[in-house]
Amino acid sequence: VQLQASGGGLVQAGESLTLSCAASGRTFSSQAMGWFRQAPGKEREFVAAIRWSSGITYYADSVKGRFTISRDNAKNTVYLQMNSLKPEDTAVYYCASRSWGGSYVSLYEYPYWGQGTLVTVSS
């Protein structure tokens, strides 16, 4: 599975941004997609995940109510709508793909990763 993330950029606090992640290759082996982020000097952390078939979603507490993950099965694309952005949301955002089993919030359950897209939120 190959993943191509896009949509990052520089925004001001309170503004919105939408990230996209297009999957290609052996997409039939993917059961769910996740978004993770890594701020400078910090470990990579879970942001959100969505199951391809059911659309069931999972969110980190820090983004719940502000971020929305969605998918377009026909386009093999997952989106992350980010509203009310805060400076602490500044990070490189990565999309990742996984198959069945394990925790949706653990990055170790995701064998396939995109290249990352930088989101910078200024105060």
Contacts in CASP RR format, 6 or more apart in sequence:
PFRMAT RR
TARGET T0000
AUTHOR 0000-0000-0000
METHOD contacts of the structure
MODEL  1
VQLQASGGGLVQAGESLTLSCAASGRTFSSQAMGWFRQAPGKEREFVAAI
RWSSGITYYADSVKGRFTISRDNAKNTVYLQMNSLKPEDTAVYYCASRSW
GGSYVSLYEYPYWGQGTLVTVSS
1 23 0 8 1.000
1 24 0 8 1.000
1 25 0 8 1.000
1 26 0 8 1.000
1 27 0 8 1.000
1 29 0 8 1.000
1 30 0 8 1.000
1 97 0 8 1.000
1 112 0 8 1.000
2 23 0 8 1.000
2 24 0 8 1.000
2 25 0 8 1.000
2 112 0 8 1.000
2 114 0 8 1.000
3 21 0 8 1.000
3 22 0 8 1.000
3 23 0 8 1.000
3 24 0 8 1.000
3 95 0 8 1.000
3 96 0 8 1.000
3 97 0 8 1.000
3 112 0 8 1.000
3 113 0 8 1.000
3 114 0 8 1.000
3 115 0 8 1.000
4 21 0 8 1.000
4 22 0 8 1.000
4 24 0 8 1.000
4 114 0 8 1.000
4 115 0 8 1.000
5 19 0 8 1.000
5 20 0 8 1.000
5 21 0 8 1.000
5 93 0 8 1.000
5 94 0 8 1.000
5 95 0 8 1.000
5 114 0 8 1.000
5 115 0 8 1.000
5 116 0 8 1.000
5 117 0 8 1.000
6 19 0 8 1.000
6 20 0 8 1.000
6 21 0 8 1.000
6 22 0 8 1.000
6 117 0 8 1.000
7 17 0 8 1.000
7 18 0 8 1.000
7 19 0 8 1.000
7 20 0 8 1.000
7 117 0 8 1.000
8 17 0 8 1.000
8 19 0 8 1.000
8 93 0 8 1.000
8 117 0 8 1.000
8 118 0 8 1.000
8 119 0 8 1.000
9 17 0 8 1.000
9 117 0 8 1.000
9 118 0 8 1.000
9 119 0 8 1.000
9 120 0 8 1.000
10 120 0 8 1.000
10 121 0 8 1.000
10 122 0 8 1.000
11 17 0 8 1.000
11 85 0 8 1.000
11 119 0 8 1.000
11 120 0 8 1.000
11 121 0 8 1.000
11 122 0 8 1.000
12 121 0 8 1.000
12 122 0 8 1.000
12 123 0 8 1.000
13 85 0 8 1.000
13 86 0 8 1.000
13 87 0 8 1.000
13 121 0 8 1.000
13 122 0 8 1.000
13 123 0 8 1.000
14 83 0 8 1.000
14 84 0 8 1.000
14 85 0 8 1.000
14 86 0 8 1.000
14 121 0 8 1.000
15 85 0 8 1.000
15 121 0 8 1.000
16 81 0 8 1.000
16 82 0 8 1.000
16 83 0 8 1.000
16 84 0 8 1.000
16 85 0 8 1.000
17 82 0 8 1.000
17 85 0 8 1.000
17 119 0 8 1.000
18 79 0 8 1.000
18 80 0 8 1.000
18 81 0 8 1.000
18 82 0 8 1.000
19 35 0 8 1.000
19 79 0 8 1.000
19 80 0 8 1.000
19 82 0 8 1.000
19 93 0 8 1.000
19 95 0 8 1.000
19 117 0 8 1.000
19 119 0 8 1.000
20 77 0 8 1.000
20 78 0 8 1.000
20 79 0 8 1.000
21 33 0 8 1.000
21 35 0 8 1.000
21 77 0 8 1.000
21 78 0 8 1.000
21 79 0 8 1.000
21 80 0 8 1.000
21 95 0 8 1.000
21 114 0 8 1.000
22 75 0 8 1.000
22 76 0 8 1.000
22 77 0 8 1.000
23 30 0 8 1.000
23 33 0 8 1.000
23 76 0 8 1.000
23 77 0 8 1.000
23 78 0 8 1.000
23 97 0 8 1.000
24 76 0 8 1.000
27 76 0 8 1.000
29 99 0 8 1.000
30 52 0 8 1.000
30 97 0 8 1.000
30 98 0 8 1.000
30 99 0 8 1.000
30 112 0 8 1.000
31 51 0 8 1.000
31 52 0 8 1.000
31 53 0 8 1.000
31 98 0 8 1.000
31 99 0 8 1.000
31 100 0 8 1.000
31 101 0 8 1.000
32 49 0 8 1.000
32 50 0 8 1.000
32 51 0 8 1.000
32 52 0 8 1.000
32 97 0 8 1.000
32 98 0 8 1.000
32 104 0 8 1.000
33 49 0 8 1.000
33 50 0 8 1.000
33 52 0 8 1.000
33 69 0 8 1.000
33 71 0 8 1.000
33 78 0 8 1.000
33 95 0 8 1.000
33 96 0 8 1.000
33 97 0 8 1.000
33 98 0 8 1.000
34 46 0 8 1.000
34 47 0 8 1.000
34 48 0 8 1.000
34 49 0 8 1.000
34 50 0 8 1.000
34 69 0 8 1.000
34 78 0 8 1.000
34 95 0 8 1.000
34 96 0 8 1.000
34 97 0 8 1.000
34 98 0 8 1.000
34 104 0 8 1.000
34 110 0 8 1.000
35 47 0 8 1.000
35 48 0 8 1.000
35 49 0 8 1.000
35 69 0 8 1.000
35 78 0 8 1.000
35 80 0 8 1.000
35 93 0 8 1.000
35 94 0 8 1.000
35 95 0 8 1.000
35 96 0 8 1.000
36 44 0 8 1.000
36 45 0 8 1.000
36 46 0 8 1.000
36 47 0 8 1.000
36 93 0 8 1.000
36 94 0 8 1.000
36 95 0 8 1.000
36 96 0 8 1.000
36 107 0 8 1.000
36 110 0 8 1.000
37 44 0 8 1.000
37 45 0 8 1.000
37 47 0 8 1.000
37 89 0 8 1.000
37 91 0 8 1.000
37 92 0 8 1.000
37 93 0 8 1.000
37 94 0 8 1.000
37 119 0 8 1.000
38 44 0 8 1.000
38 45 0 8 1.000
38 91 0 8 1.000
38 92 0 8 1.000
38 94 0 8 1.000
39 88 0 8 1.000
39 90 0 8 1.000
39 91 0 8 1.000
39 92 0 8 1.000
40 91 0 8 1.000
42 91 0 8 1.000
44 94 0 8 1.000
44 107 0 8 1.000
45 60 0 8 1.000
46 60 0 8 1.000
46 104 0 8 1.000
46 105 0 8 1.000
46 106 0 8 1.000
46 107 0 8 1.000
47 59 0 8 1.000
47 60 0 8 1.000
47 63 0 8 1.000
47 67 0 8 1.000
47 80 0 8 1.000
47 93 0 8 1.000
48 57 0 8 1.000
48 58 0 8 1.000
48 59 0 8 1.000
48 60 0 8 1.000
48 63 0 8 1.000
48 67 0 8 1.000
48 69 0 8 1.000
48 80 0 8 1.000
49 57 0 8 1.000
49 58 0 8 1.000
49 69 0 8 1.000
49 104 0 8 1.000
49 105 0 8 1.000
50 56 0 8 1.000
50 57 0 8 1.000
50 58 0 8 1.000
50 69 0 8 1.000
50 70 0 8 1.000
50 71 0 8 1.000
50 78 0 8 1.000
51 57 0 8 1.000
52 71 0 8 1.000
52 73 0 8 1.000
55 71 0 8 1.000
57 69 0 8 1.000
58 104 0 8 1.000
58 105 0 8 1.000
59 65 0 8 1.000
59 67 0 8 1.000
59 69 0 8 1.000
60 105 0 8 1.000
62 88 0 8 1.000
63 82 0 8 1.000
63 89 0 8 1.000
66 82 0 8 1.000
66 83 0 8 1.000
66 84 0 8 1.000
66 85 0 8 1.000
67 80 0 8 1.000
67 81 0 8 1.000
67 82 0 8 1.000
67 83 0 8 1.000
68 80 0 8 1.000
68 81 0 8 1.000
68 83 0 8 1.000
69 78 0 8 1.000
69 79 0 8 1.000
69 80 0 8 1.000
69 81 0 8 1.000
70 78 0 8 1.000
70 79 0 8 1.000
70 81 0 8 1.000
71 77 0 8 1.000
71 78 0 8 1.000
71 79 0 8 1.000
72 78 0 8 1.000
72 79 0 8 1.000
78 95 0 8 1.000
80 93 0 8 1.000
80 95 0 8 1.000
82 89 0 8 1.000
82 119 0 8 1.000
85 119 0 8 1.000
85 121 0 8 1.000
86 121 0 8 1.000
87 121 0 8 1.000
87 122 0 8 1.000
87 123 0 8 1.000
88 121 0 8 1.000
89 119 0 8 1.000
89 121 0 8 1.000
90 119 0 8 1.000
90 120 0 8 1.000
90 121 0 8 1.000
91 118 0 8 1.000
91 119 0 8 1.000
92 116 0 8 1.000
92 117 0 8 1.000
92 118 0 8 1.000
92 119 0 8 1.000
93 116 0 8 1.000
93 117 0 8 1.000
93 118 0 8 1.000
93 119 0 8 1.000
94 113 0 8 1.000
94 114 0 8 1.000
94 115 0 8 1.000
94 116 0 8 1.000
95 113 0 8 1.000
95 114 0 8 1.000
95 116 0 8 1.000
96 107 0 8 1.000
96 110 0 8 1.000
96 112 0 8 1.000
96 113 0 8 1.000
96 114 0 8 1.000
97 110 0 8 1.000
97 111 0 8 1.000
97 112 0 8 1.000
97 113 0 8 1.000
98 104 0 8 1.000
98 109 0 8 1.000
98 110 0 8 1.000
98 111 0 8 1.000
98 112 0 8 1.000
99 111 0 8 1.000
101 109 0 8 1.000
102 109 0 8 1.000
103 109 0 8 1.000
END
